[in-house]
Amino acid sequence: MVLHQDLITAAHDMANGLVDANLGGHVVKKRIAFKGRGKRSGARTIVATNFESRWIFLIGFEKSERANISQAELKALQELAKNLLGFNATQIAMAVRECQLIDLKRLEE
């Protein structure tokens, strides 16, 4: 199971340029290691990003569950990324307040 600290670490890695695949449309794939199993047998996450200050984890799955996402899923995720990355600070705060988004920075505190 991926913990919020694993996601925070992954976000820091991505901010430093360590993404596994740029899928286009501000969507990237990042592998996350499970404790004691390593990245190869860990989770895959699909993340919306502006490559600067926003890293929004959209979905995650174990490699054993599925190999990848379909083209139709990618298109839908790219549209979702476009919408979420267009949110202003007020919209993000409202989405967090309504539990539509989780702010990992708050969990770190």
N, C-alpha and C positions, 0 to 999 in steps of 0.2 A: 504494500500500500504506500502510495506517495504521500508524504506529509507536507504541510505548508512550508517547512524549512527547505525541503527538497525543491519546491517550486521557486522559492526566493533565491536559492543558490543557482538554479537554472536561469532565472531572469538576470542575475548578475553575470553569469557566463555569456548569455546572449548579448547583453549590453557591451561586453568586451569582444564581440564578433564571433563567438563560438556557437553557431547554429549548425544543425546537421543538414538542413536543406531549405533553400529559399523557394517556396512554392508559387511565388508571384502574388500580386495583388495584396501586398502587405501581410502575407501569411507565411509562416515558417514552421518547420518541424524541428523539435528538440527532443533528444533521448534523455531520459532521466534514469539513473541507476537506482535499483532497490538495494537496501542495505544487505550486504553479503552476496549479492547476485551480479552486480556490475551493470553497465549500460546495455550490453548486448541482450540480456534477458530481462531488462527492465521495462519501463513504460515509454510510450511515444506520446508526445504532446503536440498539439497544433495550436499555434499562438498567433494572435493578431498583433502587429507592431508597427510603429512609425519609425523604428530603428533609432529612436532617441530616448524618450522618456516613458513611453507606454508599451507595456507588455501584457497583453490580455490573453490568458489561457482559455482557449475555447473548448477543446475536448482533450481527453487523454484515454489511452487504451494500452493494454499489454500486448506485446508482440505475439504472445501465444493466443490472444483473442482474435486478432486480425492482422494481416500483413500491412495494410495501408488504407487510405481513404479512396473512394471512387472519384472520378472526374466530376460527377454531379454534386457530390459532397464538397469537393474543393470549390466549385463555383459558388455554392451556398455559403461556405465559410468565408470566401473572399468578399461576398456581399455583406455578410455580418461584420467582418473586419472593417470594411469601409464605413458602415454605420456606427460601430462602436468607437472607432478612431476619430470620428467626427464629433463626438460628444464634447461639450464644453465642461468646465469644472462643476458647474451647477448640475448638469445632467448626470455626471459621474457620481456626485455626492448623493443625488436622489436615487440612482440605481443601487448604490451601496446601502443607503438607508432602507430601501425596499427589498434588500437581500437578492437583487438581481445580479449584482456583482459583489465580489468579496475583495476587500483591499488587504493584500498580504502584508503591507507595511504596518497596518494596525495590529495584525496578529503577531508581528515581530516585537512589538513594544511590551 
